[in-house]
Amino acid sequence: MFSLKEIQNEYFYNVIYDTIVKYLQLTFQTALYVDMKRILFLIPFLLCVHIAFAGNGQDSLFIKLNNALDSKKDFDNAKLSRIAKLKQDLSNDDNSNLDSRYKTYLSLYGEYRSFNYNNAFHYAQELQRTGNLLKDPVKISVSKIKFGFILLSSGMFKEAFDSLRMVNVKLLDNETKKDYYFLIARTYYDLSDYDKDDYYTPIYNIRAGKYIDSATALCKPNTFEYIYYNGLKYLKTGNIPRAITDLKALIRSYTLTDHQFAVTASTLSDIYIRQNQPDSAINLLIKAAMADIRSSTKETAAMTTLAQLLEKNGDIENAYVYIKQALEDAIYYGARQRKIQVSAILPVIASERINSVEGQRKALFFYASLLTVLAIIIVVFAVIIYKQLQKLRIADKVIIQSNRNLQESLDKLNEADKIKEEYIGYYFNLISEYINKLDKFKRSVDNKLTTRRFEDIRILVNNINLTKEREELFINFDKAFLTIFPNFVSAYNALFSEENHVKLLPNQLLNTDLRIFALVRLGISDTEKIAHILEYSVNTIYNYKARIKAKSLISNDEFEHAIMEIKAV
């Protein structure tokens, strides 16, 4: 994990420090025979050596982390190359060879599981689909375990439990059964951390501990899983010394993969945070973050936690750099829970960064004011400082605008996700209904053709009521839209005086006026498209818009912008 030179340097520092400590102890023991000035001289010297070595170690770790960030694209490209090779194998594979495709899907899932949520979700579904086609209960169960992991990574606890409950554990081999128990244990632990409740958290921790016991019973002693999950259990049950012993043993005495090291270091750093040892926690989190970068792990909390600790320690610049990296990873991974967690922290750090810059600006201005009483040379320096202040103000505005744009982008992404989820379900149900209707119509026509009842076919065709179908389409659209924007009608009416408010009939969800601007709120601004959807002429839509805008309390140019400001729930 770390170079021989790094280990030698750390060993060298420890040897020097231990030697000085032993020498100081010996000096105190022989204090009756040794000059006390020598002792007084050694105390500050020892402190200086300790501080110098400690600071040097952490600074070098920051340099290594920044170098790893510079090489981050190379690590990601290596992973993408492996993924491209697997996808090429998949495209070259015979579609009838389902066993081979299942193995390739499993490999693709493994590459994506901590790299990109949407793709991992897709291949987890492909695993389930292929397992069902093979009618292999073991493969079906394995695919549901994989699917449960992805759901857990996105914070969908209920859905994860639903998937895992469908696994037939009796069919699994010991290795898969072990993974299943560990995953359920992690789900309960994550749910416990999410709730942080005095009643439910202990219950979830106890349940998780039972599953860890079941899993470790299937592990060989002294393996990573056995030691790590026992250490995690000790941590959750309050046996902190034993947890530290196990986790330190893994880091010091075992050859771990980058991902295993990152997980272990992050867990141990959490203990140090609780014990108010921020420096030790920061060192571990830096190493965990580097391991995550090397393994192209985007679904991680090490960088986020590191930024939070640095912000508490007053290192705002590094905190800001690393929280932006954490947000970049969260957006790339795509799970909503992680994006929300990081985006909640970023404004706090950015605000402190702005305050820090503002404090520097005020200090500079104060000293510049004092220096103005001096000679012409000092005035020249004051001018230079003033120019620097101007640059700082510009930097402040850029930072504030960047944060504002970022927040707006996050809001739009969340809203787009909500709209996408609702309307995918809506159109899927709608298409399914029409397919059923078409199937029923086809069977009826086939039957009448078989019996040569041609006149009945004409009657059957004439009975198709397109007006009713269109009305039903609009009603379904209205329901789906108001599910996303339940306050749309009241917000719309707020743009008009009371006498011009829209008054809907009983059981009417939206009328034509509201429907036109509902489409506008969904991003359909082209009048021709709106006319085509609502079965009106383009001129009719123009007339509707002009009439409605003329009655509003705001200007015509601002009206559609006000519609777009109506928030989804």
Protein Blocks (a to p, Z undefined) as FASTA:
>chain_A
ZZfklmmmmmmmmmmmmmmmmmmmmmmmmmmmpcfklmmmmmmmmmmmmmmmmmmmmmmm
mmmmmmmmmmmmmmmmmmmmmmmmmmmmmmmpcfklmmlmmmmmmmmmmmmmmmomklmm
mmmmmmmmmmmmnopaklmmmmmmmmmmmmmmnopaklmmmmmmmpcfklpcfklmmmmm
mmmmmmmmmmmmmnopaklmmmmmmmmmmmmmmmmmmpcehiaklmmmmmmmmmmnopam
lmmmmmmmmmmmpccdfklmmmmmmmmmmmmmmnopaklmmmmmmmmmmmmmmnopabdc
klmmmmmmmmmnopamlmmmmmmmmmmmmmmnopaklmmmmmmmmmmmmmmmmmmmmmmm
mmmmmmmmmmmmmcfklmmmmmmmmmmmmmmmmmmmmmmmmmmmmmmmmmmmmmmmmmmm
mmmmmmmmmmmmmmmmmmmmmmmmmmmmmnopaklmmmmmmmpcfklmmmmmmmmmmmmm
mmmmmmlmmmmmmmpcfklpccddehiabdfklmmmmmmmnopabfklmmmmnopafklm
mmmmmmmmmmpmbdfklmmmmmmmpccZZ
